[in-house]
Amino acid sequence: MTPRLERAPALRIAGLRRTHLAGNHPETTRRQWFELVGISPVAGQSSQIGYGVYCDVEGHPGLPRFDYLTGVIVPADQPLPPSIDAIDLLPSTYAVFGYDGNVREMRALWPRILGEWIAPDRLAPGPRFERFSAEFEPVLASGPAEIWVPIAE
């Protein structure tokens, strides 16, 4: 799979942050997404595009434990209620891998992306994330999505 390279500006993603364990993360992350939908829209939300951010610098769903923030883009100066978490992503260059299908199969791409498709010396520090298009169907957990991995320039 060949990624496209994209330079992203600084982004603030606001939503819900939870810690997940490898053994049950497919179900717990899914519940987290439904919880986000239940409190939407988030103050200052600018679109229906959803972001799943692995908050640990090297986080991804194959690890034994990881922090995951489900959210949407909001302005950097947006006041947020105490129940909402946010993460600020610095401007970075990303390898972007497109996917159109079920989330369960998409998760299997992470080890291949990090182990085969991006050389270890090309990885840059910073959170990795999944970007779910407005056309993504949350009930079926299927549709257009992308995996964004920061790379060294």
TIMI-578398 format. One record per atom (N, C-alpha, C): residue number from 1; x negated, y, z negated; atom name; residue in one letter. Coordinates in steps of 0.2 Angstrom, whole numbers, plus 5000, padded with zeros to 4 digits. Example, Ala and Ser with C-alpha at 12.3 -4.5 7.8 and 13.67 -1.06 7.14 Angstrom:
BEGIN
     k     xx     yy     zz    a   r
     1   4934   4972   4961    N   A
     1   4938   4978   4961   CA   A
     1   4934   4984   4961    C   A
     2   4936   4989   4965    N   S
     2   4932   4995   4964   CA   S
     2   4936   5000   4961    C   S
***
This chain:
BEGIN
     k     xx     yy     zz    a   r
     1   4996   4994   5000    N   M
     1   5000   5000   5000   CA   M
     1   4995   5006   5000    C   M
     2   4997   5011   5004    N   T
     2   4993   5017   5005   CA   T
     2   4997   5023   5002    C   T
     3   4994   5026   4997    N   P
     3   4997   5032   4994   CA   P
     3   4996   5038   4998    C   P
     4   5000   5043   4997    N   R
     4   4999   5049   4999   CA   R
     4   4995   5053   4994    C   R
     5   4992   5058   4995    N   L
     5   4988   5062   4990   CA   L
     5   4992   5069   4990    C   L
     6   4994   5071   4984    N   E
     6   4998   5077   4983   CA   E
     6   4995   5081   4977    C   E
     7   4994   5087   4978    N   R
     7   4992   5092   4973   CA   R
     7   4998   5095   4969    C   R
     8   4999   5093   4963    N   A
     8   5005   5096   4959   CA   A
     8   5003   5102   4955    C   A
     9   5008   5106   4954    N   P
     9   5007   5112   4950   CA   P
     9   5008   5110   4943    C   P
    10   5007   5114   4938    N   A
    10   5008   5113   4931   CA   A
    10   5016   5111   4931    C   A
    11   5018   5106   4927    N   L
    11   5025   5105   4926   CA   L
    11   5026   5104   4918    C   L
    12   5032   5106   4916    N   R
    12   5034   5104   4909   CA   R
    12   5040   5099   4910    C   R
    13   5040   5093   4907    N   I
    13   5045   5088   4907   CA   I
    13   5048   5088   4900    C   I
    14   5054   5089   4900    N   A
    14   5058   5089   4893   CA   A
    14   5063   5083   4893    C   A
    15   5063   5080   4887    N   G
    15   5068   5075   4887   CA   G
    15   5067   5071   4880    C   G
    16   5067   5064   4881    N   L
    16   5067   5060   4875   CA   L
    16   5060   5056   4875    C   L
    17   5057   5056   4870    N   R
    17   5050   5052   4869   CA   R
    17   5051   5046   4864    C   R
    18   5049   5040   4867    N   R
    18   5050   5034   4862   CA   R
    18   5043   5030   4863    C   R
    19   5042   5026   4858    N   T
    19   5036   5021   4859   CA   T
    19   5040   5014   4861    C   T
    20   5036   5011   4865    N   H
    20   5039   5004   4868   CA   H
    20   5034   4999   4867    C   H
    21   5036   4993   4866    N   L
    21   5032   4987   4866   CA   L
    21   5033   4983   4872    C   L
    22   5027   4980   4874    N   A
    22   5027   4976   4881   CA   A
    22   5033   4971   4881    C   A
    23   5034   4967   4876    N   G
    23   5038   4962   4876   CA   G
    23   5046   4964   4878    C   G
    24   5048   4970   4876    N   N
    24   5055   4972   4877   CA   N
    24   5055   4978   4880    C   N
    25   5050   4981   4883    N   H
    25   5051   4987   4887   CA   H
    25   5056   4988   4892    C   H
    26   5057   4983   4896    N   P
    26   5062   4984   4902   CA   P
    26   5069   4986   4899    C   P
    27   5071   4983   4893    N   E
    27   5077   4985   4890   CA   E
    27   5077   4991   4886    C   E
    28   5072   4992   4883    N   T
    28   5071   4998   4878   CA   T
    28   5070   5004   4883    C   T
    29   5067   5004   4888    N   T
    29   5066   5010   4892   CA   T
    29   5072   5011   4896    C   T
    30   5076   5006   4898    N   R
    30   5083   5007   4901   CA   R
    30   5087   5011   4896    C   R
    31   5088   5008   4890    N   R
    31   5092   5012   4885   CA   R
    31   5090   5019   4884    C   R
    32   5083   5020   4884    N   Q
    32   5081   5027   4884   CA   Q
    32   5084   5032   4889    C   Q
    33   5084   5029   4895    N   W
    33   5086   5033   4901   CA   W
    33   5094   5034   4900    C   W
    34   5098   5029   4898    N   F
    34   5105   5030   4897   CA   F
    34   5106   5035   4891    C   F
    35   5101   5035   4886    N   E
    35   5102   5040   4881   CA   E
    35   5101   5047   4884    C   E
    36   5096   5048   4888    N   L
    36   5095   5055   4891   CA   L
    36   5101   5057   4895    C   L
    37   5104   5052   4899    N   V
    37   5110   5054   4903   CA   V
    37   5115   5057   4898    C   V
    38   5116   5053   4892    N   G
    38   5121   5055   4888   CA   G
    38   5120   5062   4885    C   G
    39   5114   5065   4885    N   I
    39   5113   5072   4882   CA   I
    39   5112   5077   4887    C   I
    40   5112   5075   4894    N   S
    40   5111   5079   4899   CA   S
    40   5117   5084   4900    C   S
    41   5116   5090   4903    N   P
    41   5109   5092   4906   CA   P
    41   5105   5095   4900    C   P
    42   5098   5095   4901    N   V
    42   5093   5097   4896   CA   V
    42   5093   5105   4897    C   V
    43   5093   5109   4892    N   A
    43   5092   5116   4893   CA   A
    43   5087   5118   4898    C   A
    44   5089   5122   4903    N   G
    44   5084   5124   4908   CA   G
    44   5083   5119   4914    C   G
    45   5086   5114   4914    N   Q
    45   5085   5109   4919   CA   Q
    45   5086   5112   4926    C   Q
    46   5081   5110   4930    N   S
    46   5082   5113   4937   CA   S
    46   5084   5109   4942    C   S
    47   5084   5102   4941    N   S
    47   5086   5098   4946   CA   S
    47   5089   5091   4943    C   S
    48   5091   5086   4947    N   Q
    48   5093   5080   4945   CA   Q
    48   5087   5075   4946    C   Q
    49   5081   5077   4948    N   I
    49   5076   5072   4948   CA   I
    49   5073   5070   4941    C   I
    50   5073   5064   4940    N   G
    50   5071   5061   4933   CA   G
    50   5063   5059   4933    C   G
    51   5060   5060   4927    N   Y
    51   5053   5059   4927   CA   Y
    51   5052   5054   4921    C   Y
    52   5049   5049   4922    N   G
    52   5047   5044   4916   CA   G
    52   5039   5045   4915    C   G
    53   5037   5048   4910    N   V
    53   5030   5050   4909   CA   V
    53   5027   5045   4904    C   V
    54   5022   5042   4906    N   Y
    54   5018   5038   4901   CA   Y
    54   5013   5043   4897    C   Y
    55   5015   5044   4891    N   C
    55   5012   5050   4887   CA   C
    55   5005   5048   4885    C   C
    56   5003   5042   4885    N   D
    56   4996   5040   4883   CA   D
    56   4992   5041   4889    C   D
    57   4986   5044   4889    N   V
    57   4982   5045   4895   CA   V
    57   4981   5039   4900    C   V
    58   4981   5033   4897    N   E
    58   4980   5028   4901   CA   E
    58   4986   5023   4901    C   E
    59   4992   5026   4899    N   G
    59   4998   5022   4898   CA   G
    59   5001   5019   4905    C   G
    60   5004   5014   4904    N   H
    60   5008   5011   4910   CA   H
    60   5012   5005   4907    C   H
    61   5017   5002   4910    N   P
    61   5021   4997   4907   CA   P
    61   5018   4990   4906    C   P
    62   5011   4989   4908    N   G
    62   5008   4983   4907   CA   G
    62   5004   4983   4900    C   G
    63   5004   4988   4897    N   L
    63   5000   4988   4890   CA   L
    63   5005   4985   4885    C   L
    64   5002   4983   4879    N   P
    64   5005   4981   4874   CA   P
    64   5010   4986   4870    C   P
    65   5008   4992   4871    N   R
    65   5012   4997   4867   CA   R
    65   5011   5004   4871    C   R
    66   5016   5008   4872    N   F
    66   5015   5014   4876   CA   F
    66   5020   5019   4874    C   F
    67   5019   5026   4874    N   D
    67   5024   5031   4873   CA   D
    67   5026   5033   4880    C   D
    68   5033   5034   4880    N   Y
    68   5036   5035   4887   CA   Y
    68   5041   5041   4886    C   Y
    69   5041   5046   4890    N   L
    69   5046   5052   4889   CA   L
    69   5050   5052   4896    C   L
    70   5057   5051   4895    N   T
    70   5061   5052   4900   CA   T
    70   5064   5059   4900    C   T
    71   5063   5062   4906    N   G
    71   5065   5069   4906   CA   G
    71   5066   5072   4913    C   G
    72   5066   5079   4913    N   V
    72   5067   5083   4919   CA   V
    72   5063   5089   4918    C   V
    73   5062   5092   4924    N   I
    73   5058   5098   4924   CA   I
    73   5062   5104   4921    C   I
    74   5058   5108   4916    N   V
    74   5061   5114   4914   CA   V
    74   5056   5119   4914    C   V
    75   5058   5125   4914    N   P
    75   5052   5131   4913   CA   P
    75   5048   5130   4907    C   P
    76   5042   5132   4908    N   A
    76   5037   5131   4903   CA   A
    76   5039   5135   4896    C   A
    77   5042   5141   4897    N   D
    77   5044   5145   4892   CA   D
    77   5051   5144   4889    C   D
    78   5054   5138   4891    N   Q
    78   5061   5136   4890   CA   Q
    78   5061   5134   4882    C   Q
    79   5065   5138   4878    N   P
    79   5066   5135   4871   CA   P
    79   5070   5129   4871    C   P
    80   5068   5124   4867    N   L
    80   5071   5118   4867   CA   L
    80   5073   5116   4860    C   L
    81   5079   5113   4859    N   P
    81   5081   5111   4853   CA   P
    81   5077   5105   4850    C   P
    82   5077   5105   4843    N   P
    82   5072   5100   4840   CA   P
    82   5073   5093   4842    C   P
    83   5078   5091   4844    N   S
    83   5080   5084   4847   CA   S
    83   5076   5082   4853    C   S
    84   5074   5088   4857    N   I
    84   5071   5087   4863   CA   I
    84   5063   5087   4863    C   I
    85   5060   5083   4866    N   D
    85   5052   5083   4866   CA   D
    85   5050   5085   4873    C   D
    86   5044   5088   4874    N   A
    86   5042   5090   4880   CA   A
    86   5034   5088   4881    C   A
    87   5032   5087   4887    N   I
    87   5025   5086   4889   CA   I
    87   5024   5091   4894    C   I
    88   5018   5094   4894    N   D
    88   5015   5099   4899   CA   D
    88   5010   5095   4903    C   D
    89   5011   5095   4909    N   L
    89   5006   5092   4914   CA   L
    89   5002   5097   4917    C   L
    90   4996   5097   4917    N   L
    90   4992   5102   4920   CA   L
    90   4992   5101   4928    C   L
    91   4990   5106   4932    N   P
    91   4989   5105   4939   CA   P
    91   4984   5099   4940    C   P
    92   4986   5095   4945    N   S
    92   4982   5089   4946   CA   S
    92   4983   5086   4953    C   S
    93   4978   5083   4955    N   T
    93   4979   5079   4962   CA   T
    93   4981   5072   4960    C   T
    94   4986   5069   4963    N   Y
    94   4989   5063   4962   CA   Y
    94   4989   5058   4968    C   Y
    95   4988   5052   4967    N   A
    95   4990   5047   4972   CA   A
    95   4997   5045   4971    C   A
    96   5001   5046   4976    N   V
    96   5008   5045   4975   CA   V
    96   5010   5039   4979    C   V
    97   5013   5034   4976    N   F
    97   5015   5028   4979   CA   F
    97   5023   5027   4979    C   F
    98   5026   5027   4985    N   G
    98   5033   5027   4986   CA   G
    98   5036   5020   4985    C   G
    99   5042   5020   4983    N   Y
    99   5045   5013   4981   CA   Y
    99   5053   5014   4982    C   Y
   100   5056   5010   4985    N   D
   100   5063   5010   4986   CA   D
   100   5066   5003   4984    C   D
   101   5069   5002   4978    N   G
   101   5071   4996   4976   CA   G
   101   5073   4996   4969    C   G
   102   5073   4990   4965    N   N
   102   5075   4989   4958   CA   N
   102   5069   4991   4954    C   N
   103   5070   4994   4948    N   V
   103   5065   4996   4944   CA   V
   103   5061   4990   4941    C   V
   104   5064   4985   4940    N   R
   104   5060   4979   4938   CA   R
   104   5054   4977   4942    C   R
   105   5056   4977   4949    N   E
   105   5050   4975   4953   CA   E
   105   5045   4981   4954    C   E
   106   5047   4987   4953    N   M
   106   5043   4993   4953   CA   M
   106   5038   4992   4948    C   M
   107   5040   4990   4942    N   R
   107   5035   4990   4936   CA   R
   107   5029   4985   4938    C   R
   108   5030   4980   4942    N   A
   108   5025   4975   4944   CA   A
   108   5020   4979   4948    C   A
   109   5021   4985   4951    N   L
   109   5016   4988   4955   CA   L
   109   5011   4991   4951    C   L
   110   5012   4993   4945    N   W
   110   5007   4996   4941   CA   W
   110   5000   4993   4940    C   W
   111   5000   4986   4939    N   P
   111   4993   4983   4938   CA   P
   111   4990   4983   4945    C   P
   112   4994   4982   4951    N   R
   112   4991   4982   4957   CA   R
   112   4988   4989   4959    C   R
   113   4992   4994   4957    N   I
   113   4989   5001   4959   CA   I
   113   4983   5002   4955    C   I
   114   4983   5001   4948    N   L
   114   4977   5002   4944   CA   L
   114   4971   4997   4945    C   L
   115   4973   4991   4947    N   G
   115   4968   4986   4948   CA   G
   115   4965   4985   4955    C   G
   116   4969   4987   4960    N   E
   116   4967   4985   4967   CA   E
   116   4967   4991   4971    C   E
   117   4972   4996   4971    N   W
   117   4973   5001   4976   CA   W
   117   4969   5007   4974    C   W
   118   4968   5009   4968    N   I
   118   4964   5015   4966   CA   I
   118   4957   5012   4963    C   I
   119   4952   5014   4965    N   A
   119   4945   5012   4962   CA   A
   119   4945   5016   4955    C   A
   120   4942   5012   4950    N   P
   120   4942   5015   4943   CA   P
   120   4939   5021   4943    C   P
   121   4934   5022   4947    N   D
   121   4930   5029   4947   CA   D
   121   4934   5035   4950    C   D
   122   4940   5033   4953    N   R
   122   4944   5038   4956   CA   R
   122   4949   5041   4951    C   R
   123   4951   5037   4946    N   L
   123   4956   5038   4941   CA   L
   123   4954   5045   4937    C   L
   124   4958   5049   4936    N   A
   124   4957   5055   4932   CA   A
   124   4961   5055   4926    C   A
   125   4959   5058   4920    N   P
   125   4963   5058   4914   CA   P
   125   4969   5062   4915    C   P
   126   4974   5060   4911    N   G
   126   4980   5064   4912   CA   G
   126   4986   5059   4912    C   G
   127   4992   5061   4910    N   P
   127   4997   5056   4910   CA   P
   127   4999   5054   4917    C   P
   128   5001   5048   4918    N   R
   128   5004   5045   4924   CA   R
   128   5012   5045   4923    C   R
   129   5015   5045   4929    N   F
   129   5022   5046   4928   CA   F
   129   5026   5043   4934    C   F
   130   5032   5041   4933    N   E
   130   5037   5039   4938   CA   E
   130   5042   5045   4940    C   E
   131   5043   5046   4946    N   R
   131   5048   5051   4948   CA   R
   131   5054   5048   4952    C   R
   132   5060   5049   4949    N   F
   132   5066   5046   4952   CA   F
   132   5070   5051   4955    C   F
   133   5071   5050   4962    N   S
   133   5075   5055   4966   CA   S
   133   5082   5056   4963    C   S
   134   5085   5061   4966    N   A
   134   5092   5062   4964   CA   A
   134   5096   5057   4967    C   A
   135   5094   5053   4972    N   E
   135   5098   5047   4975   CA   E
   135   5097   5041   4971    C   E
   136   5093   5041   4966    N   F
   136   5092   5035   4962   CA   F
   136   5098   5033   4959    C   F
   137   5100   5027   4959    N   E
   137   5106   5024   4955   CA   E
   137   5105   5021   4948    C   E
   138   5106   5025   4943    N   P
   138   5104   5023   4936   CA   P
   138   5107   5017   4934    C   P
   139   5114   5016   4936    N   V
   139   5117   5010   4933   CA   V
   139   5114   5003   4936    C   V
   140   5113   5004   4943    N   L
   140   5109   4998   4946   CA   L
   140   5102   4998   4945    C   L
   141   5099   5003   4942    N   A
   141   5092   5004   4941   CA   A
   141   5088   5003   4948    C   A
   142   5091   5006   4953    N   S
   142   5088   5005   4960   CA   S
   142   5089   5011   4964    C   S
   143   5084   5012   4969    N   G
   143   5084   5018   4973   CA   G
   143   5077   5020   4974    C   G
   144   5077   5026   4978    N   P
   144   5070   5029   4979   CA   P
   144   5067   5032   4973    C   P
   145   5060   5030   4972    N   A
   145   5056   5032   4967   CA   A
   145   5049   5032   4969    C   A
   146   5045   5035   4965    N   E
   146   5038   5036   4966   CA   E
   146   5034   5035   4960    C   E
   147   5028   5032   4960    N   I
   147   5023   5032   4955   CA   I
   147   5017   5037   4956    C   I
   148   5016   5041   4951    N   W
   148   5011   5046   4952   CA   W
   148   5005   5045   4947    C   W
   149   4999   5044   4950    N   V
   149   4993   5043   4946   CA   V
   149   4988   5048   4947    C   V
   150   4986   5052   4942    N   P
   150   4981   5057   4943   CA   P
   150   4974   5054   4945    C   P
   151   4971   5057   4950    N   I
   151   4965   5055   4953   CA   I
   151   4960   5061   4953    C   I
   152   4953   5059   4953    N   A
   152   4948   5064   4953   CA   A
   152   4947   5067   4960    C   A
   153   4946   5073   4960    N   E
   153   4945   5076   4966   CA   E
   153   4938   5076   4969    C   E
***
